């Protein structure tokens, strides 16, 4: 708890009651960001992660050209489409970006922090959640990395091993010792199949 029993990130810790704001939009938003940062650090999240979260929210602000209390799901749809179609973001990156905005909205809409009340007082409206399951990227594949870097699926491994079995396996490969005292390892296609199927390292097959 902070002073007066307030939790880290509370609006009342970052905005003084009764004090007029010269630039309400800018000052309230910066107070929100500072409060969110403090709330995340209080949860023992790393400073690097917290900074990445903040950068993502600021990028969303710039794209939407709207403050958090003005955001709508349409802003998320347009931003997500731009990230995928124009900037070429992969699904996992997009999901991380959307997750940052979702967490920021969760923070702002949580009554414990009082940001909705502050926004109602200053702007006559309040933030809402704008990232939902129906407009967020989902886990559509087992592997979401670039196609050339993903792991083999089991059918692909079977096809690879079947092809390897068709090759000449009568002359096992001899791996030369890497340092004095290390035994050479005789490894055949069949050994690789057994190791791959069981999860055993080829180094363990001697």
C-alpha positions in Angstrom: 0.0 0.0 0.0 1.1 3.6 -0.7 0.3 6.6 1.4 -3.2 6.9 2.8 -3.7 3.2 2.1 -3.7 3.6 -1.7 -2.3 0.9 -3.9 0.6 1.5 -6.3 -0.7 3.0 -9.5 -3.7 4.7 -7.9 -4.9 7.9 -9.7 -4.8 9.8 -6.4 -1.1 9.1 -6.1 -0.4 10.8 -9.4 -3.0 13.6 -9.6 -3.7 16.1 -6.9 -7.3 16.5 -5.9 -8.8 19.9 -6.8 -5.7 21.1 -8.7 -6.7 22.4 -12.2 -4.9 20.8 -15.1 -3.5 23.1 -17.8 -3.3 20.3 -20.3 -5.7 17.7 -19.1 -5.4 15.2 -21.9 -1.6 15.1 -21.8 -1.3 15.3 -18.0 -3.9 12.6 -17.2 -2.4 10.2 -19.8 1.2 10.7 -18.5 -0.1 10.1 -15.0 -1.8 6.9 -16.2 1.4 5.7 -17.7 3.4 6.5 -14.6 0.8 4.8 -12.4 0.8 1.7 -14.6 4.6 1.6 -14.5 4.6 1.7 -10.7 1.9 -0.9 -10.5 3.9 -3.3 -12.7 7.1 -2.7 -10.8 5.3 -3.4 -7.6 4.4 -6.8 -9.1 8.1 -7.4 -9.5 8.0 -7.3 -13.3 11.3 -6.4 -14.9 12.0 -2.8 -15.9 12.8 -3.9 -19.4 9.4 -5.6 -19.8 7.6 -2.6 -18.3 9.3 -0.3 -20.7 8.3 -2.5 -23.7 4.7 -2.4 -22.5 4.8 1.4 -22.3 6.3 1.7 -25.8 3.5 -0.5 -27.2 0.8 1.6 -25.6 2.4 4.8 -26.8 2.5 3.4 -30.3 -1.1 2.5 -30.1 -1.9 6.0 -29.0 -0.1 7.5 -32.0 -1.9 5.2 -34.4 -5.4 5.7 -32.9 -4.9 9.4 -32.5 -7.1 9.1 -29.4 -6.6 9.0 -25.7 -7.4 5.9 -23.6 -10.8 7.2 -22.5 -11.7 7.6 -26.2 -10.5 4.1 -27.4 -12.9 1.7 -29.1 -12.5 -1.8 -30.5 -12.4 -0.3 -34.0 -9.1 1.4 -33.1 -7.7 -2.0 -32.2 -9.0 -3.5 -35.5 -7.4 -0.8 -37.6 -4.1 -0.9 -35.7 -3.9 -4.7 -35.9 -4.6 -4.7 -39.6 -1.9 -2.1 -40.1 0.6 -4.1 -38.1 -0.1 -7.2 -40.1 -0.6 -5.8 -43.6 1.8 -2.9 -43.6 4.5 -3.7 -41.0 4.4 -7.5 -41.6 4.2 -8.4 -37.9 3.9 -12.2 -37.3 0.9 -13.4 -35.3 2.9 -13.9 -32.1 4.2 -10.3 -32.2 0.7 -9.0 -32.9 -0.7 -10.9 -30.0 2.0 -9.5 -27.6 1.2 -6.0 -28.7 -2.5 -6.5 -28.3 -1.8 -8.1 -24.9 0.0 -4.9 -23.8 -3.0 -2.8 -24.7 -5.4 -5.2 -23.0 -3.4 -5.1 -19.8 -3.3 -1.3 -19.8 -7.1 -1.3 -20.2 -7.4 -3.8 -17.4 -5.4 -1.5 -15.2 -7.4 1.7 -16.1 -10.8 0.0 -15.7 -10.0 -1.6 -12.3 -11.9 0.4 -9.7 -9.1 -0.1 -7.2 -7.0 2.5 -9.1 -9.6 5.1 -9.6 -8.8 6.1 -13.1 -12.4 5.8 -14.4 -13.5 8.3 -11.8 -10.7 10.7 -12.7 -11.6 10.5 -16.4 -15.3 11.1 -15.7 -14.4 14.1 -13.6 -12.1 15.6 -16.3 -13.6 14.4 -19.6 -17.1 13.2 -18.9 -16.3 9.7 -20.1 -14.0 6.8 -19.0 -11.8 4.1 -20.4 -13.2 0.7 -21.4 -11.6 -2.6 -22.4 -11.1 -2.6 -26.2 -9.2 -5.9 -26.7 -11.4 -8.9 -26.5 -11.1 -12.6 -27.5 -13.1 -11.9 -30.7 -10.8 -9.1 -32.0 -7.4 -10.4 -30.7 -4.9 -12.7 -32.4 -5.1 -16.3 -31.2 -2.9 -19.3 -31.1 -3.8 -20.7 -34.5 -0.8 -23.0 -35.0 1.4 -25.2 -32.9 4.4 -23.1 -34.1 4.0 -19.4 -34.8 7.6 -18.6 -35.9 8.8 -18.1 -39.4 8.1 -21.2 -41.5 11.8 -21.8 -42.3 12.6 -21.8 -38.5 9.8 -23.8 -37.0 10.2 -27.3 -35.6 9.3 -30.3 -37.6 5.8 -31.7 -37.1 5.6 -35.4 -36.3 4.4 -36.4 -39.8 7.3 -34.5 -41.3 9.8 -36.2 -38.9 8.4 -39.6 -40.0 8.8 -38.7 -43.6 12.4 -37.6 -43.0 13.2 -40.8 -41.1 11.6 -42.9 -43.8 13.8 -41.3 -46.4 16.8 -41.8 -44.2 16.0 -45.5 -43.9 16.1 -45.7 -47.7 19.7 -44.4 -47.8 22.7 -46.7 -47.3 22.9 -47.3 -43.6 25.5 -50.0 -43.8 28.3 -47.6 -43.0 27.7 -45.9 -39.7 29.0 -42.4 -39.4 32.0 -42.0 -37.1 32.1 -38.8 -35.1 35.7 -38.0 -34.2 36.6 -37.2 -30.6 36.4 -33.5 -29.8 38.9 -33.7 -26.9 41.4 -36.2 -25.5 39.8 -39.1 -23.7 36.4 -38.7 -25.5 35.3 -41.8 -27.3 34.2 -41.6 -31.0 30.5 -42.1 -31.5 29.1 -44.4 -34.2 25.8 -43.1 -35.3 23.5 -44.5 -38.0 20.2 -43.4 -39.4 18.5 -46.0 -37.2 20.2 -44.5 -34.1 19.0 -41.0 -35.1 15.4 -42.4 -35.4 15.5 -44.0 -32.0 17.0 -40.9 -30.4 14.5 -38.6 -32.1 11.6 -40.7 -31.2 12.5 -41.0 -27.5 13.8 -37.5 -27.0 17.3 -38.8 -26.4 20.2 -36.7 -27.4 22.3 -38.2 -30.2 25.3 -37.5 -27.8 23.8 -40.2 -25.5 23.8 -42.8 -28.2 27.3 -44.4 -28.4 
